[in-house]
Amino acid sequence: MSSKKLLDLGGLKAEVTAERSNRVIGRREISIKVFHPLASTPSRVELRRRLAEKYGVDIERLYVRSVITGHGAHVSHVVIHIYDSVERAKQFEPEHVIRKNGGLRPEGA
Protein backbone atom coordinates (compact mmCIF):
# COMPACT_ATOMS: atom_id res chain seq x y z
CA MET A 1 0.00 0.00 0.00
CA SER A 2 1.57 3.28 -1.08
CA SER A 3 0.95 6.66 0.46
CA LYS A 4 0.62 9.64 -1.82
CA LYS A 5 2.93 12.58 -1.32
CA LEU A 6 1.01 15.86 -1.40
CA LEU A 7 2.70 19.20 -2.08
CA ASP A 8 1.59 22.77 -1.45
CA LEU A 9 3.08 24.92 -4.19
CA GLY A 10 1.92 28.29 -2.91
CA GLY A 11 -1.65 28.42 -4.18
CA LEU A 12 -1.41 25.24 -6.22
CA LYS A 13 -1.87 21.75 -4.83
CA ALA A 14 0.07 18.85 -6.25
CA GLU A 15 0.40 15.11 -5.81
CA VAL A 16 3.54 13.12 -6.61
CA THR A 17 2.44 10.13 -8.69
CA ALA A 18 5.87 8.58 -9.40
CA GLU A 19 9.44 9.21 -8.39
CA ARG A 20 12.59 7.39 -9.34
CA SER A 21 16.31 7.92 -9.07
CA ASN A 22 18.44 7.63 -12.20
CA ARG A 23 21.93 7.21 -10.76
CA VAL A 24 23.61 6.71 -14.15
CA ILE A 25 22.60 10.21 -15.28
CA GLY A 26 22.57 11.73 -11.80
CA ARG A 27 19.00 12.93 -11.55
CA ARG A 28 15.61 12.29 -9.98
CA GLU A 29 12.68 11.86 -12.36
CA ILE A 30 9.37 12.89 -10.81
CA SER A 31 5.80 12.77 -12.15
CA ILE A 32 3.33 15.12 -10.51
CA LYS A 33 -0.38 15.96 -10.85
CA VAL A 34 -0.87 19.72 -10.36
CA PHE A 35 -4.38 20.87 -9.46
CA HIS A 36 -5.31 24.38 -10.61
CA PRO A 37 -9.07 24.75 -10.17
CA LEU A 38 -10.67 27.66 -12.01
CA ALA A 39 -7.28 28.74 -13.34
CA SER A 40 -5.33 28.25 -16.53
CA THR A 41 -2.44 25.82 -16.82
CA PRO A 42 0.59 27.21 -14.97
CA SER A 43 3.62 28.04 -17.13
CA ARG A 44 6.78 25.93 -17.08
CA VAL A 45 8.72 28.85 -15.58
CA GLU A 46 6.16 29.29 -12.78
CA LEU A 47 6.14 25.56 -12.03
CA ARG A 48 9.93 25.45 -12.13
CA ARG A 49 10.25 28.28 -9.60
CA ARG A 50 7.68 26.80 -7.22
CA LEU A 51 9.04 23.26 -7.44
CA ALA A 52 12.68 24.35 -7.00
CA GLU A 53 11.64 26.21 -3.87
CA LYS A 54 9.58 23.26 -2.60
CA TYR A 55 12.36 20.73 -3.18
CA GLY A 56 15.02 23.13 -1.86
CA VAL A 57 17.24 22.97 -4.95
CA ASP A 58 18.88 25.60 -7.13
CA ILE A 59 16.59 26.43 -10.05
CA GLU A 60 19.43 25.61 -12.48
CA ARG A 61 19.19 21.96 -11.39
CA LEU A 62 15.42 21.52 -11.99
CA TYR A 63 13.71 21.31 -15.39
CA VAL A 64 10.06 20.80 -16.31
CA ARG A 65 10.08 18.24 -19.11
CA SER A 66 6.37 18.22 -19.91
CA VAL A 67 3.07 19.75 -18.87
CA ILE A 68 -0.06 18.05 -20.21
CA THR A 69 -3.55 19.31 -19.45
CA GLY A 70 -6.69 17.77 -20.89
CA HIS A 71 -9.26 20.00 -22.57
CA GLY A 72 -11.35 21.71 -19.92
CA ALA A 73 -9.51 19.95 -17.11
CA HIS A 74 -8.00 21.70 -14.14
CA VAL A 75 -5.36 19.05 -13.56
CA SER A 76 -1.99 19.01 -15.30
CA HIS A 77 0.35 16.04 -15.50
CA VAL A 78 3.90 17.34 -15.05
CA VAL A 79 7.24 15.55 -15.42
CA ILE A 80 10.33 17.13 -13.87
CA HIS A 81 14.00 16.24 -13.65
CA ILE A 82 16.12 17.31 -10.68
CA TYR A 83 19.84 16.93 -11.35
CA ASP A 84 22.61 16.30 -8.83
CA SER A 85 24.57 19.25 -10.29
CA VAL A 86 24.18 22.11 -12.76
CA GLU A 87 26.88 20.52 -14.94
CA ARG A 88 24.85 17.29 -15.26
CA ALA A 89 21.75 19.30 -16.19
CA LYS A 90 23.65 21.15 -18.94
CA GLN A 91 25.05 17.85 -20.19
CA PHE A 92 21.75 15.95 -20.42
CA GLU A 93 18.89 18.45 -20.90
CA PRO A 94 18.30 19.31 -24.56
CA GLU A 95 18.74 22.96 -25.51
CA HIS A 96 15.05 23.34 -26.47
CA VAL A 97 13.97 22.14 -23.00
CA ILE A 98 16.30 24.65 -21.34
CA ARG A 99 14.82 27.44 -23.53
CA LYS A 100 11.22 26.38 -22.73
CA ASN A 101 12.12 26.59 -19.03
CA GLY A 102 13.25 30.21 -19.36
CA GLY A 103 16.97 29.44 -19.76
CA LEU A 104 19.41 28.32 -17.10
CA ARG A 105 18.24 31.02 -14.67
CA PRO A 106 14.89 32.60 -15.57
CA GLU A 107 14.28 36.29 -14.87
CA GLY A 108 13.38 36.92 -11.25
CA ALA A 109 14.76 33.58 -10.07
C-alpha beads as a LAMMPS data file, in Angstrom:
LAMMPS data file: protein, C-alpha beads

109 atoms
108 bonds

1 atom types
1 bond types

-500.0 500.0 xlo xhi
-500.0 500.0 ylo yhi
-500.0 500.0 zlo zhi

Masses

1 110.0

Atoms # bond

1 1 1 0.000 0.000 0.000
2 1 1 1.567 3.284 -1.079
3 1 1 0.948 6.658 0.456
4 1 1 0.621 9.639 -1.819
5 1 1 2.928 12.582 -1.322
6 1 1 1.007 15.859 -1.404
7 1 1 2.698 19.197 -2.077
8 1 1 1.594 22.768 -1.446
9 1 1 3.077 24.920 -4.188
10 1 1 1.917 28.292 -2.915
11 1 1 -1.653 28.417 -4.181
12 1 1 -1.411 25.237 -6.217
13 1 1 -1.872 21.754 -4.828
14 1 1 0.071 18.849 -6.247
15 1 1 0.404 15.113 -5.814
16 1 1 3.544 13.122 -6.611
17 1 1 2.441 10.128 -8.689
18 1 1 5.866 8.577 -9.400
19 1 1 9.444 9.211 -8.386
20 1 1 12.591 7.393 -9.339
21 1 1 16.307 7.918 -9.073
22 1 1 18.441 7.633 -12.200
23 1 1 21.927 7.210 -10.761
24 1 1 23.606 6.711 -14.146
25 1 1 22.601 10.211 -15.275
26 1 1 22.571 11.732 -11.798
27 1 1 18.997 12.931 -11.545
28 1 1 15.613 12.285 -9.980
29 1 1 12.676 11.862 -12.357
30 1 1 9.370 12.892 -10.809
31 1 1 5.799 12.768 -12.148
32 1 1 3.326 15.123 -10.505
33 1 1 -0.378 15.959 -10.846
34 1 1 -0.868 19.717 -10.364
35 1 1 -4.378 20.870 -9.457
36 1 1 -5.308 24.379 -10.611
37 1 1 -9.072 24.751 -10.168
38 1 1 -10.668 27.658 -12.009
39 1 1 -7.280 28.741 -13.343
40 1 1 -5.326 28.251 -16.531
41 1 1 -2.439 25.818 -16.817
42 1 1 0.588 27.214 -14.969
43 1 1 3.621 28.041 -17.132
44 1 1 6.777 25.933 -17.078
45 1 1 8.721 28.847 -15.584
46 1 1 6.157 29.294 -12.782
47 1 1 6.142 25.561 -12.031
48 1 1 9.929 25.449 -12.133
49 1 1 10.251 28.276 -9.603
50 1 1 7.681 26.799 -7.224
51 1 1 9.042 23.260 -7.444
52 1 1 12.680 24.345 -6.997
53 1 1 11.645 26.206 -3.866
54 1 1 9.583 23.259 -2.596
55 1 1 12.364 20.731 -3.180
56 1 1 15.020 23.134 -1.861
57 1 1 17.242 22.972 -4.948
58 1 1 18.881 25.596 -7.135
59 1 1 16.589 26.431 -10.052
60 1 1 19.430 25.614 -12.484
61 1 1 19.192 21.957 -11.394
62 1 1 15.420 21.516 -11.989
63 1 1 13.708 21.306 -15.391
64 1 1 10.057 20.803 -16.313
65 1 1 10.083 18.240 -19.113
66 1 1 6.371 18.223 -19.910
67 1 1 3.068 19.751 -18.867
68 1 1 -0.057 18.045 -20.211
69 1 1 -3.553 19.314 -19.447
70 1 1 -6.695 17.774 -20.892
71 1 1 -9.261 19.999 -22.575
72 1 1 -11.352 21.713 -19.916
73 1 1 -9.506 19.949 -17.115
74 1 1 -7.998 21.705 -14.143
75 1 1 -5.358 19.048 -13.556
76 1 1 -1.986 19.005 -15.303
77 1 1 0.351 16.041 -15.502
78 1 1 3.898 17.341 -15.054
79 1 1 7.236 15.553 -15.423
80 1 1 10.325 17.135 -13.866
81 1 1 14.003 16.243 -13.652
82 1 1 16.123 17.313 -10.677
83 1 1 19.844 16.934 -11.351
84 1 1 22.612 16.302 -8.834
85 1 1 24.570 19.252 -10.292
86 1 1 24.181 22.115 -12.763
87 1 1 26.879 20.520 -14.944
88 1 1 24.848 17.294 -15.262
89 1 1 21.752 19.301 -16.188
90 1 1 23.649 21.146 -18.941
91 1 1 25.048 17.853 -20.192
92 1 1 21.751 15.954 -20.422
93 1 1 18.894 18.454 -20.897
94 1 1 18.295 19.305 -24.563
95 1 1 18.737 22.963 -25.506
96 1 1 15.053 23.339 -26.471
97 1 1 13.965 22.141 -22.996
98 1 1 16.305 24.654 -21.337
99 1 1 14.822 27.437 -23.530
100 1 1 11.224 26.380 -22.734
101 1 1 12.122 26.588 -19.031
102 1 1 13.250 30.208 -19.357
103 1 1 16.967 29.439 -19.760
104 1 1 19.410 28.316 -17.104
105 1 1 18.244 31.017 -14.671
106 1 1 14.887 32.597 -15.570
107 1 1 14.282 36.289 -14.873
108 1 1 13.381 36.921 -11.254
109 1 1 14.756 33.578 -10.071

Bonds

1 1 1 2
2 1 2 3
3 1 3 4
4 1 4 5
5 1 5 6
6 1 6 7
7 1 7 8
8 1 8 9
9 1 9 10
10 1 10 11
11 1 11 12
12 1 12 13
13 1 13 14
14 1 14 15
15 1 15 16
16 1 16 17
17 1 17 18
18 1 18 19
19 1 19 20
20 1 20 21
21 1 21 22
22 1 22 23
23 1 23 24
24 1 24 25
25 1 25 26
26 1 26 27
27 1 27 28
28 1 28 29
29 1 29 30
30 1 30 31
31 1 31 32
32 1 32 33
33 1 33 34
34 1 34 35
35 1 35 36
36 1 36 37
37 1 37 38
38 1 38 39
39 1 39 40
40 1 40 41
41 1 41 42
42 1 42 43
43 1 43 44
44 1 44 45
45 1 45 46
46 1 46 47
47 1 47 48
48 1 48 49
49 1 49 50
50 1 50 51
51 1 51 52
52 1 52 53
53 1 53 54
54 1 54 55
55 1 55 56
56 1 56 57
57 1 57 58
58 1 58 59
59 1 59 60
60 1 60 61
61 1 61 62
62 1 62 63
63 1 63 64
64 1 64 65
65 1 65 66
66 1 66 67
67 1 67 68
68 1 68 69
69 1 69 70
70 1 70 71
71 1 71 72
72 1 72 73
73 1 73 74
74 1 74 75
75 1 75 76
76 1 76 77
77 1 77 78
78 1 78 79
79 1 79 80
80 1 80 81
81 1 81 82
82 1 82 83
83 1 83 84
84 1 84 85
85 1 85 86
86 1 86 87
87 1 87 88
88 1 88 89
89 1 89 90
90 1 90 91
91 1 91 92
92 1 92 93
93 1 93 94
94 1 94 95
95 1 95 96
96 1 96 97
97 1 97 98
98 1 98 99
99 1 99 100
100 1 100 101
101 1 101 102
102 1 102 103
103 1 103 104
104 1 104 105
105 1 105 106
106 1 106 107
107 1 107 108
108 1 108 109
